[in-house]
Amino acid sequence: MKFGLIGKSIEHSFSPIYFNNKFKKEGISATYERLPLNDISEFDTKIDKNLFKGFNVTIPYKTQIISYLDRLSEGASRIGAVNTIAMEHNQLVGYNTDAIGFETSLLELIEDVQNIRGAIVLGNGGAAKAVFYILESLGIPYLIISRSGIHDYKWLNLHGFGDYNLIINTTPLGMFPHVDACPDIPYHTLNEKFFLFDLIYNPKESLFLSFGKQHGARTQNGLKMLEYQAEAAWTIWNRIE
């Protein structure tokens, strides 16, 4: 069996390491490889999809990939983004396991939804869509901050976080190798009542999380989310005959 990761600039992704270690540990005859694409159109021209049982999809192609698939699961359709593809009866079917990965790891951080008054979501790309979906399902109100949105970083620095005490970074700012970057937010107003969640897992502690921790906030990186979504993807791939 062959599996692959579709994305751009994915040389530092942990997914191949995670899955190939899993295959070796569990005695599974399978391989998982990186499939870097400079443009999503290369998904049709550079990959022999008949050789693969499934794919994961990472930034920046989680929404762009949809037009190349035969159909979507109900969850992926609702979320509007795909991070897992399964080859089912010669059809490419898109799923979203980011949602369950995010929800499970978020609840480990906050322990109880009642601890959260609202969320500030940094970024509005494909990675953010599963975050929006889960926040809505948990009944957590949220505000989107993006460079080109109604509320940008200048607005956030002027108005602050208000009553919202969960801050989620869905942007690649701070991801290896650009570890000196971080979202431009008013870190000095953070305290022990805040929770910071970063979808980034490399480095283990981004500047975003480090600044939050310095001000007493509870923090979580994206590694657990990666692991949970990977196991959910594996479950999907294995139920296909």
Secondary structure as GFF3:
##gff-version 3
##sequence-region A 1 241
A	DSSP	beta_strand	2	7	.	.	.	ID=ss1
A	DSSP	alpha_helix	15	26	.	.	.	ID=ss2
A	DSSP	beta_strand	31	36	.	.	.	ID=ss3
A	DSSP	alpha_helix	42	45	.	.	.	ID=ss4
A	DSSP	three_ten_helix	49	51	.	.	.	ID=ss5
A	DSSP	beta_strand	54	57	.	.	.	ID=ss6
A	DSSP	three_ten_helix	64	68	.	.	.	ID=ss7
A	DSSP	beta_strand	71	72	.	.	.	ID=ss8
A	DSSP	alpha_helix	74	79	.	.	.	ID=ss9
A	DSSP	beta_strand	84	88	.	.	.	ID=ss10
A	DSSP	beta_strand	91	95	.	.	.	ID=ss11
A	DSSP	alpha_helix	98	110	.	.	.	ID=ss12
A	DSSP	three_ten_helix	113	115	.	.	.	ID=ss13
A	DSSP	beta_strand	119	122	.	.	.	ID=ss14
A	DSSP	alpha_helix	126	138	.	.	.	ID=ss15
A	DSSP	beta_strand	142	145	.	.	.	ID=ss16
A	DSSP	alpha_helix	153	159	.	.	.	ID=ss17
A	DSSP	beta_strand	166	169	.	.	.	ID=ss18
A	DSSP	three_ten_helix	187	189	.	.	.	ID=ss19
A	DSSP	beta_strand	195	198	.	.	.	ID=ss20
A	DSSP	alpha_helix	207	214	.	.	.	ID=ss21
A	DSSP	beta_strand	218	220	.	.	.	ID=ss22
A	DSSP	alpha_helix	223	238	.	.	.	ID=ss23
###
